[in-house]
Amino acid sequence: MPGGSVRRREDGGPEPVKVDVDAAIERFLAGPALGEATRRAYAADLRDFARWLEHEHVALDQVD
């Protein structure tokens, strides 16, 4: 929104942001802090987690 304002729900809370899980995983895995073996292991685990979220109809932004 212009000026950096946050959209608000009727109850005054911020609007939830839809997060593209696959894009979030790729951004995380692209980080320079991960070694190649760690990146491969995390990739498999995160993709399994993304499939579970989809199966359970849970959005990534709902996970704490």
Secondary structure in CASP SS format (residue, H / E / C, confidence):
PFRMAT SS
TARGET T0000
AUTHOR 0000-0000-0000
METHOD secondary structure of the structure
MODEL  1
M C 1.00
P H 1.00
G H 1.00
G H 1.00
S C 1.00
V C 1.00
R C 1.00
R E 1.00
R C 1.00
E C 1.00
D C 1.00
G C 1.00
G C 1.00
P E 1.00
E C 1.00
P C 1.00
V C 1.00
K C 1.00
V C 1.00
D C 1.00
V H 1.00
D H 1.00
A H 1.00
A H 1.00
I H 1.00
E H 1.00
R H 1.00
F H 1.00
L H 1.00
A C 1.00
G C 1.00
P C 1.00
A C 1.00
L C 1.00
G C 1.00
E H 1.00
A H 1.00
T H 1.00
R H 1.00
R H 1.00
A H 1.00
Y H 1.00
A H 1.00
A H 1.00
D H 1.00
L H 1.00
R H 1.00
D H 1.00
F H 1.00
A H 1.00
R H 1.00
W H 1.00
L H 1.00
E H 1.00
H H 1.00
E H 1.00
H C 1.00
V C 1.00
A C 1.00
L H 1.00
D H 1.00
Q H 1.00
V C 1.00
D C 1.00
END
